């Protein structure tokens, strides 16, 4: 029986709806379903201040309705698609309509690789496949071993070499979803791991790079169980296994958002040891969202300037409305809130004085500390000796015109006069 219940959320965002079903004969017994839906758009806004009047920047990373394109699809009925697209390594085989990364046999290692010939560079991905981990063996009091891992990154190994030689831990410093069956170290705990930049062999739930962990063996002894990994443009990961959401909107580090992913590839690696189980995937479907469209001067969502570029530069201090829409469905748009570009005082307003307990009258070979009152991100202060104030001013003006140097700034420095009493000026 299908029951349709209308829902009209009032605001953009991620919603979880709870449906409880029971019958009149047994009202105390019921089942609960919790479908999730994302409504409209939200966005992560990363802004820098306009310290020189018009050099503010803004990057927008949204979540919402998109239009996926196919990166790779294979139902494994006829094998691999060719060296430019995919590859199998080690004990991996494509047989009986499956990619069997390792068979149900002891001491096996295998890998299946999906390349990136189109130099796809998008934060927004969805990876779907069917997972089979049955049958499984029993040895050394271990039921099934050792596990498998999906890895996605620019340094994923093209072969069976994995972190610490453990195929269930994947390879590389990008994203990993690891299905770990057996404890191989003191901290290693069986379960499902979501990781980023994790190079720990036999990782534990609290090790560096572990973003989320689900304890247990619920993923074992499955046949053609659907697995879905979704990464939004703003770096939020949602994972479902066998139609259960196990990780919901887990934030990836900022390094993922800014990384150039045009050389990133996917791999599935697995391993068995003294105990074993089948590790196989089927109906692998990798999709990506090429782009959203953005505007920071629209007032209604139907006016203003729109672009597929999520990066803005040369912005003056002010408040900018951030609008997002789907290029293939321009009528689906949303104002995701304001981005504020601030400002900071000009370096010319700096006041340089002796630090507490020090003064500016010193002997040759002595030292003193100076402090400046200004704090300007990106400013540079050069402390130099000069034979005259006039010569020093002429030198610093020439450097400003010729080099326009703008590295890091110092709030406090130590000066040592070597041969002449130092005359200290700020650049």
N, C-alpha and C positions, 0 to 999 in steps of 0.2 A: 504494500500500500504506500502510495506517495502522498505526502502532505506538503502543500506549498504555503509558506508563511511569509508575507511581505515584510521587508525591513528597510527602513530609510534612515541611515546614519546621518547625523547632523553635521559632522565634521570629517575632514580628511584624516586618514590614518589606518592602522591595522586593527581589525575587529575580530573577536572570537565570539561566535554564537553558540549557545548551549541548548541542545534539544534533548528532552527527557521523554522516553517512551515507555508506557506500561499498558496493561489491559485492565478492564474493570473487574475481572475475576481475581486478579492477583495484584492489587494496586501497590503493595509494598515492594514488589519486585519490578525493577525498571532498568532500562539501558540508557546510557548517555552518549551523545555524539557532540563533538565540539569543532565544527568547521570554522576555518579562518578565512577572512576576506580582507583585501586591501582596497580602501575607498579613496579615489582621487589621487593626490600627490602630496608628498612631504619632501623636504630636502635638507641636506646638510650644507651649511654655508660657511666657507672658509675665507675670511677676509683679512687683508693687511691694511694698515693705516696709510693715509696720504701725507707723508711727512714733508714733502716738498710742494704741496699744493695740488698736484694732479697725478701722483704716482701710486694711488691705491689700487689694490687688486682684489678680485673676487673669483672663487671657484665654487661651482654648484654641483652637488651630487644628490640626485633625486631618487625617490622610490615611487612607483605607481605604474599605471597602465603602460605597456610597452608593445613592441612589435618585433618578435624574435625572428632571426634568420638562422638557417641551418649551418652549423660548422661541420658536423660529422654525424652520419647515421649508418648503422650496420646491424642487420638482424642475424648476421653470421651464417646465413644459409649457403653462401658461396665462398666464404673465406675472407681474407684480408683484401683491402682495396688497392694496395700497391705501396712501394717504398716511399713515395712522396707523401703518403697520407697516414700510414699506420705500419706497425711491425710487431712481430711476436719474438720473444726471447726465451731462452732456457727451456723449461719443461712445458711452456704454454703451447696449446694447440687449439685450432678451430675445428671442431668436429660436432656432428649431430646437432647443428644449429645453435651451438654455444661457443663462446670463447672460454675455454677451460684454462685458467691461468695456472693452476696446479691441479693435477688429478688427485683422486683419493688414493694416495700412495705415500709411503714414508719418504722423508728427506728430499723433497722436491722444491724447486724455486722457479718462478716464472714471471714474465712481465708482458703486458700488452701496452703499446704506445700509440697515441694519437698525435700527429704532428700538426703544425700550424702553417701550412703553405700560403695561406692568404694573409699572413701577418696581422691577424685579428688582434685588436687592442681595445678591449672593452671590459669595464668592471662588471657589467650586467650579464650573467650567465645562468643557464639552467642545464644541469646534467642529469639525465634520467636513464636508468637501466634496470634490468631484472637480475636479482641476485639469487644464486643457488649455492647452498652450503651443506647439502645433504646428497649422498650419505656421508657419515663420519665414523671414524674408527675409535677404538678404545685401547689405550696402552699406558702403562705407568700411572694408572689411576687418573688418566686424563681422557676426557671425552671430546675428541675433536681438537685439532691444532693445525697451524699456529695462527692463521688469520690472513687478511688481505687489506690493501690500502689503495685509495685513489689519491694521487698527487697531482698538483697543478702549479707549475712555476717555470722560471727561466733556466733553472739549473737542475731540472729533473733528469735523472740518469737514463741514458738511452741504452738500456740493458738491464741485467738482473742485480746490479750493484745497488744496495740500499743502505740506509742508515744503520751502521753497526752490523750489516749483513742480515738484518731482520726485515724480510719482505713485508710483514704486517705493519711496519713503521714507515714505509714509503721512502722517498728520497727528495732532496732539494729543500730550499728554504721558503717555499711558497705555502699554499694551502694543502692540507692533508685531511682526509677522512679515513681513519684507521679502525678496522674491525679486528680487535685483538682477542684471541681465544685463550691464551695461556700466559701465566706470569713467568717472565724470563729473567727478571731482576728483582731486587728487594722491593723496589717501589712500583714495579710494573703490575697493573691490576687488569684483569679481563674486562672488556667492555668496548664501547665505541668512543673514539677520541676525535675531536675537531681541533686542528692545530694550525699554527702559522709560525714560520721560522723556527721550527723545532728540529734540533739535531741531536736529541737525546736518544740513545739506543735503548729500547725497552722502556719507553717513557712511562711515568706515573701520572695520576690525575693532577698533581700540583707542580709538575715540572715546568720549566721555562718553555713557553711556546704553546702550551695546552690552553685552549680557549674554553672548551666545554667537554664534559665527560658524562657518559651514561653507563652505569655499572651493569654487568651481567652478560648473559649469553642469549638474549632474546633474538639476536640476529642469526644464531646458528640453527642448523637443521631446517632451513627454509628451501623451498623450491619455487623459483620464478617470483620471488617477492619484489614488489616495486620499490625502488630507491630513488629519491628525488633530492637534488642539491640545488638550491637557488641562491644566487648571490646578486644583491641589488646594486644599483649604480653607486649608492652611498655605502657599500661595503658591509651590508647586513646579510648573514648567512642563515638560511632555514633548511633543515634536513628532516626528511621523513623516511622511515624504513617500515616496509610492510603496512603502509597506510597509517602509521602513527608518527606524529610530529615529535621528534626527540630533541631537536635544537631549534629554537624559534628566535629569529632576529638577533643572532650573536654578532657583535660588532668586530670586524677585522681591524687591525692596526692601520693607522694613516698611511703607512708605507705601501699598503696594497692599493690605495686610491691613487697614489701618485706614480706608481711603477709603470714603466713602459712594458706592456705585455705582448708586444708584437712577436716576440720569440718564445713565449710561454707555450708549453705543451702539457698534455695529459698522460698519465700512466696509471695502470692498474698492476700492482705487484702482490705476490702472495708467496707463502712458504708453508711447508709441513715439516714435522720433525719425527720424533719417535711415535707420536700419534698423528692422525691425519684426518682430513675431510676434503670434500670437493670444494674448490673455490672457482665459481664460474659466473659469467655475466652474459646477458642476452639483450637484444633490442636497445643497444646503446644509442642515445640521442643527445647530442651536445648542441645547444643553441646559444645564440648571443644576441644582444640588442645593440645595433650599430650606434644609435644615438637617440636622445630626446631633443626637443627644441626649447630654447630659453629666451626670456625677455626680462630686462630690468627697467624698462620704461613704459610697459603697458599699464593701463588703468582699468581695463575691463576684461582682458584676456583675448579680445578680438582686435585690438589696436596695437600700436607700438612696433618696435623692431624685434624680430625673432631670428635666432641663429641656432645651429646645431653645435656651436662651440660653447662649452660650459665655462670657459675661462675669460675673464674681463680684466683689462689692464688700463692704466691711465685714468683712473677714477678719482675725482675730487672728493673731499670729505662730504658726507651726506648720507641720506637714507634711501635705499633702493629697494623697490618691491621685486621679489623674485618669483617669476611666473614660469611654469613648466607645462608642456603639452606633448602629446604623441604626434610625431610628424604624419603618421598614416591616419590619424583621427584628430585633426586640429580642433574639433569641437569639444574634445575632452581636455580641459585645461584647469589649472588651479593656481591661485596665489598662495605660495608656500610660506609667506612671511617676509619680513624685511631683513635686509643686510645693512649693517651700519658701518660705514667707512669713517674712522676717526682721524685725528691729526695729532701731532706732537710739536713741541716748541722747536724753532729753528736753531741749528747749532750756533748761529751768530749771537744768540742771547746767553751763551755760556759765560759764567763767571769763575775764573780760576783763582784760587786762594791757597795759602799754605795750609797743609793738614794740621789738625790740632796737635800742638806740641812741637811744631816745626816752623821754620821761617824761610824767607826767600833770599836772605843774605848769608852766603856760605863761602868757605875758603876752597881754593882749588884742591881737588882730591877728596873733598867732603861730599856728603849727600843730604838730600832733603826730600820730603814727600809733598806732592801737590795734589789737590783735588779739584774737580770741576762740578759745577752745580747742575749741568745739563745731562739729561738722559735721552738720547736720540737713537733708536734702533738703526744700525747700519752706519753710524757716523764713525769717523776716524780722528784720532788726536795724535799728532806727531810732535814729540818733544825733542828739540834740537838745540845744540850750541850755535852761537853766532857771534861774529866779531862786532856787529852793530845791529841795532833794531832795523835800520833801513835796509841793510843787506838781506836780513832774514825775511822781511816782508816781501821784498822783490822776489826772493827765491820761492816763497810759498805761493805767491800769485802765479808764477810761471808753472809750478807743479799742478795747481788747480786747473789752469787752462789746458795744459798738455795731457794730464793723466786722468783727471776727474776721479780720483781714487775714493772709493766708498766701502772699505771693509768694516771689521768689527770695531766697537768703541770700548775705551777703557775709562773707568771712573777714577782710578787712582794709579799713579805710577811713581817710581823712584828714580831720581835724577842724581847722577854723580858727575861733578865737574872734574875734568881730567887735567887740562893745562891752563885754561882760562876760567875766570868766574863765568858761570853759565848764564846766558840771557835766554829765558824760556818763553816761547810763544806757542799758541795753539793754532794748528791748521784745521 
